[in-house]
Amino acid sequence: LNLDEIQLKANNFFSKNTNAIKNLIIVSDFQKRLASGNKDAIGKVQKHVVKLSAINLENVSIDSIYVSKNGTENIELTASLSATNEIQSIPVSLYDDDKLIAKTSAVFEDDKGKVTFTLSANDVVNGQVIISDSGITYDNHLFFNINEIERPNVLVIGEASSEYLRRIYPENEFLFTSFSLKNLNFRDIESQNLIILNELEKITTSLVASISSFVSNGGNLVVIPSNNIDINEYSTLLSRFSLGALMEKVSAETKITQITFSHPLYDNVFEKNIDNFDYPQVTEFFKTNSKASKILGYQNGEPFLLGTNGIYLFTASIANQNSNFKQSPLIVPTFYKMGVNSLKRQGLYHTMGGQIRMDIAQKIAKDHILRVSKDGLDFIPQQRSHANKVSLTFNENPFEDGIYDILENGNSIKKISFNYPRNESDLQFMDINNIASESQQSSIAALFQDLENDNSVTELWKWFVILAVLFILMEVLIIKYLN
């Protein structure tokens, strides 16, 4: 919470009596992360700040850990560290559960250090990176875990060749299948994570019903039209997902020049916006009245690819006869991210303090719920069951860092790691003179002594008034009776 949020929260606890004296005491080290835009004191509340100062400001923290190299046999994990003081190096240990599996030293340059560990690509690890430092202790360790790889199910439906898609979705990362519409087993649809309708000319009512049910259960969909489609059948399908309709066909060679780099589909794909690019093109495309977000667009502003919430629509065939999009550098990241995003993969760890969402590729019984547990700490996260996965959302829980078990009916099906946010490790502090307050103290004892003195002055003032009134009455009585 920043100072504004603290004040708003405190207001909820004060008496509603406008005549009551209200004191808000804020005790903190006042790191800069608490700063807020509002420098005014809250109305009719006397704010007092007590700044506690640490004796030792030297600290080394483990800031993050990430996969820096992902090979077929080995992976490399890199841990990033930072220091508030000059330091040459520090030993860093890597544990799997309670077993020490690696130890090395992180060398620092400009208060930043890194260390890399090599692990087998197939290892399941309940990991913890640990350093020994006498500063802040919570950032001396960082939990992470590597579970068995969950592969999204990708199904391609269509008569057109899907070999280019098979190459984009490798077997070690995805479960890829492809069928023509006449050979499709409709019962396979509900077990998929991503379905690609690949250049179908006709879309049957039974397919529309099955796809609609699939999407309503959390599935992702990509629609690629052919050049010769039944527009009414496509419109029936697209209207189910608020994607509008495909309209008249435009026959004109048109380049695809607009890229929405900020779209979630391209998160972490491009290092920077690209304006010098060999843009792909199409010979024919369909206009659309869809209001969905444009991801890729033509030079005339019309959308080539649009979509939202895991539902994507191409407005042109990408067959070689109509487009060179398959030869474009855009095709791999576009379809690959569609596949990856269809099953929200768990990272190495999650940082507490914000909303966290993840998917568990697990079909559970209707009367079952997933619990999260660690060493006697047990809670039920917000969850939604789909045909082939369970979506979990973490808001307030957990309160403690560590590696937790995700349990179904008492059995562990997966591990998940949580860590405290590292912003407490940034030992930069506010100038409390810039905070509007009644008083500023360096200790709680000094504050209460100051408040007690103020109350004493207030009580003496009352006695002076009472005595003054008594003396006036005595004077009136003396004058009255003496006269």
Phi and psi in degrees as a GROMACS rama.xvg file:
@    title "Ramachandran Plot"
@    xaxis  label "Phi"
@    yaxis  label "Psi"
@TYPE xy
-91.1262  179.756  ASN-2
-62.7629  -38.8974  LEU-3
-59.2649  -45.9263  ASP-4
-66.7842  -36.25  GLU-5
-62.7528  -44.2529  ILE-6
-65.3456  -42.0969  GLN-7
-64.0741  -39.8467  LEU-8
-66.8227  -39.7554  LYS-9
-64.6901  -35.3166  ALA-10
-57.7317  -29.6375  ASN-11
-69.526  -18.9188  ASN-12
-100.909  -10.815  PHE-13
-76.7519  155.25  PHE-14
-62.7999  146.199  SER-15
-81.761  -5.82708  LYS-16
-68.7549  117.567  ASN-17
-69.5323  -18.2049  THR-18
-90.196  -8.5279  ASN-19
-72.856  144.727  ALA-20
-82.7301  125.859  ILE-21
-120.071  124.047  LYS-22
-117.925  127.246  ASN-23
-110.655  118.241  LEU-24
-108.029  120.644  ILE-25
-111.253  116.109  ILE-26
-109.063  120.281  VAL-27
-164.717  168.652  SER-28
-88.7378  -4.84109  ASP-29
54.7722  58.2319  PHE-30
-66.194  157.199  GLN-31
-62.5074  -21.5348  LYS-32
-65.8883  -17.1737  ARG-33
-80.4287  -12.9063  LEU-34
-60.3044  145.212  ALA-35
-138.455  167.24  SER-36
-74.7054  -21.2835  GLY-37
-89.7744  116.129  ASN-38
-104.488  4.07039  LYS-39
-88.3589  146.312  ASP-40
-72.6338  148.308  ALA-41
-73.9994  143.323  ILE-42
-57.6189  133.089  GLY-43
59.2264  21.8021  LYS-44
-123.831  125.732  VAL-45
-86.0155  115.223  GLN-46
-99.0766  130.563  LYS-47
-123.045  132.955  HIS-48
-114.446  136.233  VAL-49
-121.465  112.52  VAL-50
-96.5595  117.823  LYS-51
-94.9084  128.871  LEU-52
-110.954  134.143  SER-53
-74.8656  144.686  ALA-54
-74.4062  -40.0182  ILE-55
-113.725  116.259  ASN-56
-99.75  10.1475  LEU-57
-85.8266  129.549  GLU-58
-154.703  141.329  ASN-59
-119.655  131.913  VAL-60
-128.978  148.905  SER-61
-89.5656  112.862  ILE-62
-87.1046  -39.435  ASP-63
-163.977  166.663  SER-64
-142.762  140.098  ILE-65
-150.894  161.973  TYR-66
-82.1324  112.018  VAL-67
-93.4423  -19.4891  SER-68
-150.269  127.189  LYS-69
-120.376  98.7846  ASN-70
-103.407  175.92  GLY-71
-74.1519  -30.0651  THR-72
-106.43  -36.8758  GLU-73
-131.461  154.643  ASN-74
-124.554  153.543  ILE-75
-114.08  128.306  GLU-76
-104.932  129.808  LEU-77
-114.636  127.329  THR-78
-103.231  131.912  ALA-79
-102.093  135.017  SER-80
-126.456  159.461  LEU-81
-142.426  156.25  SER-82
-135.731  146.704  ALA-83
-92.5674  -6.86427  THR-84
-130.147  166.585  ASN-85
-70.8307  127.973  GLU-86
-148.126  142.384  ILE-87
-85.2888  -49.5226  GLN-88
-160.887  166.629  SER-89
-151.364  139.002  ILE-90
-67.9743  139.777  PRO-91
-127.421  127.98  VAL-92
-112.408  144.522  SER-93
-118.286  124.246  LEU-94
-115.23  146.106  TYR-95
-114.097  108.755  ASP-96
56.4155  -121.217  ASP-97
-100.324  7.29312  ASP-98
-97.921  124.605  LYS-99
-74.1451  118.726  LEU-100
-111.741  -13.0846  ILE-101
-164.538  149.822  ALA-102
-149.096  133.138  LYS-103
-153.097  -175.022  THR-104
-119.412  139.656  SER-105
-94.2222  125.581  ALA-106
-95.3938  133.462  VAL-107
-102.293  143.476  PHE-108
-143.356  123.518  GLU-109
55.1975  45.0251  ASP-110
66.4595  12.0915  ASP-111
-122.434  140.85  LYS-112
-138.787  155.842  GLY-113
-139.657  152.073  LYS-114
-145.719  142.541  VAL-115
-121.263  136.004  THR-116
-118.505  144.248  PHE-117
-108.778  128.561  THR-118
-127.838  158.264  LEU-119
-67.338  139.377  SER-120
-64.4191  -22.3117  ALA-121
-99.6239  2.58444  ASN-122
-71.8964  140.237  ASP-123
-98.3591  120.102  VAL-124
-126.065  129.892  VAL-125
-104.146  86.4045  ASN-126
-97.5573  158.515  GLY-127
-149.34  125.549  GLN-128
-97.5338  130.976  VAL-129
-132.401  139.331  ILE-130
-125.687  165.545  ILE-131
-113.443  114.535  SER-132
-146.145  140.842  ASP-133
-89.224  0.414521  SER-134
-80.8349  -134.48  GLY-135
-63.6997  135.148  ILE-136
-93.8948  -27.2234  THR-137
-65.5829  -24.1706  TYR-138
-96.9418  15.8097  ASP-139
-85.1647  -4.62998  ASN-140
-142.287  155.534  HIS-141
-144.017  123.393  LEU-142
-88.0863  146.299  PHE-143
-155.648  163.753  PHE-144
-148.007  146.903  ASN-145
-115.799  111.778  ILE-146
-93.1374  174.428  ASN-147
-61.6396  141.089  GLU-148
-65.4449  129.118  ILE-149
-96.9239  120.475  GLU-150
-100.325  121.717  ARG-151
-62.8651  144.17  PRO-152
-87.1775  121.634  ASN-153
-117.903  123.825  VAL-154
-119.142  127.196  LEU-155
-106.669  128.925  VAL-156
-117.422  121.333  ILE-157
160.46  163.075  GLY-158
-84.3817  -25.1666  GLU-159
-69.067  157.723  ALA-160
-62.5359  137.786  SER-161
-118.399  18.4321  SER-162
-62.8509  -35.1018  GLU-163
-64.8619  -33.1817  TYR-164
-73.6303  -36.4228  LEU-165
-61.0701  -35.6556  ARG-166
-72.1047  -31.2837  ARG-167
-73.4553  -30.9392  ILE-168
-108.653  83.733  TYR-169
-67.108  154.403  PRO-170
-63.8779  -30.2416  GLU-171
-76.9476  -9.14878  ASN-172
-119.288  -23.026  GLU-173
-138.21  153.566  PHE-174
-101.05  98.7853  LEU-175
-102.911  131.462  PHE-176
-137.775  155.18  THR-177
-143.913  132.17  SER-178
-140.485  149.37  PHE-179
-74.2787  161.873  SER-180
-62.6566  -37.1911  LEU-181
-72.7603  -22.5231  LYS-182
-99.4781  4.36406  ASN-183
-76.1868  132.574  LEU-184
-91.8213  108.771  ASN-185
-61.9521  -21.6323  PHE-186
-70.2453  -17.5799  ARG-187
-75.966  -16.6367  ASP-188
-63.5447  -43.4499  ILE-189
-66.575  -18.2859  GLU-190
-90.5075  3.06001  SER-191
-90.2348  160.462  GLN-192
-103.057  -35.2823  ASN-193
-135.742  130.638  LEU-194
-118.933  131.719  ILE-195
-114.43  116.15  ILE-196
-85.7945  105.852  LEU-197
-99.5926  91.7077  ASN-198
60.0597  42.4452  GLU-199
-73.3533  137.371  LEU-200
-83.5122  -34.7819  GLU-201
-127.222  146.366  LYS-202
-123.826  111.932  ILE-203
-74.2837  160.064  THR-204
-64.5613  -34.1356  THR-205
-67.3474  -36.1055  SER-206
-68.8296  -40.9304  LEU-207
-58.4146  -44.4986  VAL-208
-64.4136  -43.4367  ALA-209
-67.8004  -41.5654  SER-210
-66.982  -38.9869  ILE-211
-61.7421  -43.5501  SER-212
-64.2549  -40.6769  SER-213
-60.8017  -46.2866  PHE-214
-67.6042  -40.0762  VAL-215
-64.5992  -21.1808  SER-216
-94.4238  15.4025  ASN-217
98.2384  5.92959  GLY-218
-77.2437  156.3  GLY-219
-104.833  150.165  ASN-220
-137.846  138.762  LEU-221
-124.055  128.977  VAL-222
-114.753  118.691  VAL-223
-116.81  112.998  ILE-224
-78.6578  158.664  PRO-225
-89.8226  177.228  SER-226
-74.1507  -22.2863  ASN-227
-120.587  85.8028  ASN-228
-113.018  160.621  ILE-229
-88.986  103.422  ASP-230
-59.5836  -37.4286  ILE-231
-64.7589  -41.1876  ASN-232
-66.3558  -40.4008  GLU-233
-64.7708  -40.0978  TYR-234
-64.5603  -36.0683  SER-235
-61.142  -42.6941  THR-236
-67.8278  -49.7041  LEU-237
-65.4465  -32.7125  LEU-238
-65.0316  -24.4738  SER-239
-65.0813  -23.1922  ARG-240
-118.034  19.8902  PHE-241
56.2087  37.5434  SER-242
-101.389  13.6122  LEU-243
70.8419  -138.624  GLY-244
-149.84  152.678  ALA-245
-81.7347  140.635  LEU-246
-117.605  -140.209  MET-247
-68.501  152.915  GLU-248
-86.1443  138.964  LYS-249
-110.471  122.004  VAL-250
-102.347  95.4408  SER-251
-163.928  133.565  ALA-252
-66.5282  117.863  GLU-253
-134.109  132.296  THR-254
-84.575  148.809  LYS-255
-96.5816  100.483  ILE-256
-114.693  -11.9141  THR-257
-103.717  126.213  GLN-258
-124.879  123.741  ILE-259
-88.3046  89.2064  THR-260
-63.3921  -25.4929  PHE-261
-82.7082  -5.94286  SER-262
-66.6356  141.43  HIS-263
-53.8123  -25.4948  PRO-264
-63.4552  -27.199  LEU-265
-109.539  20.2719  TYR-266
-58.9239  129.858  ASP-267
60.3692  23.8348  ASN-268
-97.3131  -47.3104  VAL-269
-107.846  133.505  PHE-270
-71.4836  -29.4033  GLU-271
-155.28  164.403  LYS-272
-65.2167  138.753  ASN-273
-108.66  128.404  ILE-274
-121.795  -8.34372  ASP-275
-111.313  95.4919  ASN-276
-145.818  142.893  PHE-277
-83.1041  89.8095  ASP-278
-71.3927  136.694  TYR-279
-72.3678  172.138  PRO-280
-147.793  166.642  GLN-281
-128.711  157.745  VAL-282
-93.203  -37.3285  THR-283
-136.776  148.337  GLU-284
-151.013  164.293  PHE-285
-102.939  137.455  PHE-286
-73.9423  158.777  LYS-287
-143.912  151.921  THR-288
-104.118  17.9495  ASN-289
-67.3017  144.313  SER-290
-100.021  5.95506  LYS-291
-67.6422  160.881  ALA-292
-64.3359  134.785  SER-293
-82.4318  128.482  LYS-294
-101.927  -48.1064  ILE-295
-126.717  142.845  LEU-296
-137.814  158.516  GLY-297
-79.2374  169.561  TYR-298
-65.4231  -20.2616  GLN-299
-91.1215  4.89189  ASN-300
94.4746  -14.8453  GLY-301
-70.132  149.226  GLU-302
-79.2402  140.362  PRO-303
-97.5324  -40.6736  PHE-304
-134.103  128.154  LEU-305
-138.063  163.322  LEU-306
166.75  167.55  GLY-307
-161.675  148.836  THR-308
52.7103  40.1759  ASN-309
81.8514  7.52459  GLY-310
-113.919  121.217  ILE-311
-125.29  144.871  TYR-312
-134.153  124.066  LEU-313
-89.0173  143.451  PHE-314
-100.782  9.47791  THR-315
-148.9  153.776  ALA-316
-67.0049  141.033  SER-317
-108.544  18.6408  ILE-318
-62.5751  151.994  ALA-319
-59.3173  -26.6746  ASN-320
-69.7777  -20.6  GLN-321
-115.069  -20.952  ASN-322
-155.731  154.189  SER-323
-104.862  23.0624  ASN-324
-61.6953  -31.5144  PHE-325
-65.1865  -24.0092  LYS-326
-92.3302  -1.83557  GLN-327
-81.9533  146.873  SER-328
-62.2205  -14.6235  PRO-329
-74.9176  -24.2366  LEU-330
-66.8927  -39.9781  ILE-331
-66.542  -54.0789  VAL-332
-62.8999  -32.2738  PRO-333
-64.883  -55.6867  THR-334
-72.676  -34.9264  PHE-335
-62.0621  -45.8756  TYR-336
-67.5088  -31.9046  LYS-337
-59.7796  -41.4738  MET-338
-69.4816  -46.0923  GLY-339
-62.3999  -42.9434  VAL-340
-70.3768  -14.6523  ASN-341
-71.3919  -17.9684  SER-342
-136.873  104.576  LEU-343
-63.9801  103.428  LYS-344
-74.8763  146.013  ARG-345
-77.4688  132.98  GLN-346
-76.8097  -177.585  GLY-347
-62.0349  -33.6843  LEU-348
-161.787  170.114  TYR-349
-125.46  146.218  HIS-350
-96.668  125.658  THR-351
-69.9088  157.621  MET-352
110.521  -5.67142  GLY-353
-144.312  176.22  GLY-354
-74.3142  133.405  GLN-355
-122.952  130.931  ILE-356
-124.34  141.826  ARG-357
-157.334  159.399  MET-358
-112.711  141.793  ASP-359
-110.837  118.103  ILE-360
-75.4098  74.1224  ALA-361
-146.83  129.693  GLN-362
-94.4243  119.992  LYS-363
-113.767  158.538  ILE-364
-63.2476  152.166  ALA-365
-60.0631  -34.2641  LYS-366
-92.6666  8.46455  ASP-367
-98.3147  150.087  HIS-368
-129.711  154.531  ILE-369
-92.8178  135.481  LEU-370
-115.101  157.69  ARG-371
-121.821  130.206  VAL-372
-144.289  147.581  SER-373
-158.917  118.519  LYS-374
46.6732  49.0906  ASP-375
89.4315  -15.6053  GLY-376
-84.3556  125.979  LEU-377
-143.012  132.246  ASP-378
-152.045  164.246  PHE-379
-111.672  113.294  ILE-380
-75.9788  162.025  PRO-381
-63.371  134.222  GLN-382
-149.171  154.162  GLN-383
-138.162  124.231  ARG-384
-89.4659  134.245  SER-385
-115.995  -178.501  HIS-386
-63.7982  -33.1083  ALA-387
-132.06  11.4269  ASN-388
-162.365  166.667  LYS-389
-124.56  126.166  VAL-390
-94.8391  124.308  SER-391
-109.491  142.347  LEU-392
-128.972  126.292  THR-393
-109.516  126.305  PHE-394
-114.273  -82.3151  ASN-395
-84.4605  -35.3725  GLU-396
-88.956  153.58  ASN-397
-85.1763  168.73  PRO-398
-100.302  -12.1972  PHE-399
-124.736  139.129  GLU-400
-74.3129  165.464  ASP-401
141.178  -177.467  GLY-402
-102.086  122.01  ILE-403
-108.593  152.276  TYR-404
-93.3695  136.517  ASP-405
-95.7457  119.05  ILE-406
-111.35  137.297  LEU-407
-119.894  117.731  GLU-408
55.0231  36.9626  ASN-409
86.1878  -6.3517  GLY-410
-103.919  133.984  ASN-411
-74.7201  125.198  SER-412
-111.187  -11.8944  ILE-413
-170.065  157.426  LYS-414
-110.88  151.88  LYS-415
-145.741  137.462  ILE-416
-110.323  140.216  SER-417
-126.622  141.256  PHE-418
-131.918  151.63  ASN-419
-67.5172  147.043  TYR-420
-62.7141  148.537  PRO-421
-91.7365  5.14937  ARG-422
-68.102  -19.8303  ASN-423
-67.8689  -19.7313  GLU-424
-79.7921  -11.0796  SER-425
-84.1866  96.2421  ASP-426
-86.0062  61.4412  LEU-427
-116.689  136.62  GLN-428
-122.656  154.105  PHE-429
-78.1769  157.705  MET-430
-89.2107  109.865  ASP-431
-68.4701  -11.0859  ILE-432
-66.3903  -18.3108  ASN-433
-88.7037  1.06365  ASN-434
-98.8693  122.843  ILE-435
-67.3357  117.942  ALA-436
-157.289  161.65  SER-437
-75.4207  -36.1889  GLU-438
-151.733  157.319  SER-439
-132.824  122.553  GLN-440
-129.401  163.092  GLN-441
-104.408  -3.71459  SER-442
-152.898  156.348  SER-443
-67.5098  -37.8263  ILE-444
-60.5952  -42.6459  ALA-445
-64.8585  -37.0891  ALA-446
-63.4667  -48.3728  LEU-447
-68.3746  -31.1604  PHE-448
-64.7564  -40.3825  GLN-449
-65.2837  -42.8305  ASP-450
-65.2552  -38.2098  LEU-451
-65.1377  -40.6333  GLU-452
-63.251  -40.7015  ASN-453
-62.1134  -41.1466  ASP-454
-66.5917  -35.976  ASN-455
-64.0659  -42.9157  SER-456
-60.9676  -41.6382  VAL-457
-62.6292  -42.1174  THR-458
-66.7005  -40.4053  GLU-459
-62.3104  -40.1063  LEU-460
-59.9771  -40.5129  TRP-461
-64.2264  -40.9231  LYS-462
-65.1297  -38.3069  TRP-463
-60.9674  -40.964  PHE-464
-64.6776  -44.8947  VAL-465
-62.0405  -45.7449  ILE-466
-64.2752  -38.6999  LEU-467
-61.3952  -42.5998  ALA-468
-63.654  -42.0681  VAL-469
-62.4705  -43.2153  LEU-470
-63.5888  -37.9655  PHE-471
-63.3905  -43.911  ILE-472
-62.5602  -41.8336  LEU-473
-62.9806  -40.9655  MET-474
-63.7604  -41.0367  GLU-475
-62.6319  -43.6373  VAL-476
-66.1785  -41.8969  LEU-477
-62.1155  -46.2568  ILE-478
-62.6926  -40.4369  ILE-479
-64.744  -47.7007  LYS-480
-79.8761  -30.6292  TYR-481
-70.9199  -32.2861  LEU-482
